Amino acid sequence: MTPLQENERLEYEALMARGRDAELSSHISWVLCGVASTVLLAWGVAGRSATMMLPVILAAGYGYYSMLRGRQQVRLIAGYIEEFFESHENGARWFTWLGHLRLVPGLSPSSDWLMTCLSISLVALATLFAWVFAGAHENGGLVPGLMTGLSVAFAFHAISETARLHRTNFAAFWRQVNTAHQESSRPALRAVAGGRPTSDWRSSSGSTPQSGLGAS
């Protein structure tokens, strides 16, 4: 095995390990924030307090955006591996075949939309309880109105970000970066008198002593 192949193997293993860690941390953050928001919701319902519903929305938002950031990192790593490793003839094919497997009819793997819908449902339930309990203890609808605005903004942004995550082709982004890097690294031809391109500096430096010897 050549040193280049060894470096590629080490990079591939490091990227796969980083992708697993990012996915695991995103799942743990989403589950912990979901449990915390559920406990806060139960406390708020038991105390019939609309103010206690505000931390429910914040905890659900923290969990969703940590999950979203982890999923974006996983997709970026998968796109990088698919572009620079799985494009080889003898390379791995995990992410390439995984993309084809999602198109098979009848296969329904767990989707990001499930987590998004659960987060939005928890936020909507907290907002509903805030309006129900607002007339019992709090004066006015300031807190429920604030929570309604936060809930609508969160739901709209969560749906748009999840849809964008599914539409984005991260391998195409890496392909554009690679193409731009290859184009910028091409040597530019410099013109001289007569419209002929100059030769390399090594050949030009080597021709100078020969011309000098010939003249002498």
Secondary structure, DSSP 8 states (H G I E B T S, - for coil): --HHHHHHHHHHHHHHHHHHHHHHHHHHHHHHHHHHHHHHHHHHHHHT-STTHHHHHHHHHHHHHHHHHHHHHHHHHHHHHHHHTTTSTTS--HHHHHHHHTTSTT-----HHHHHHHHHHHHHHHHHHHHHHHTTTSSSSHHHHHHHHHHHHHHHHHHHHHHHHHH--HHHHHHHHHHHHHHHTS----B-TTS-B---HHHHHHHHHHHHHHH-
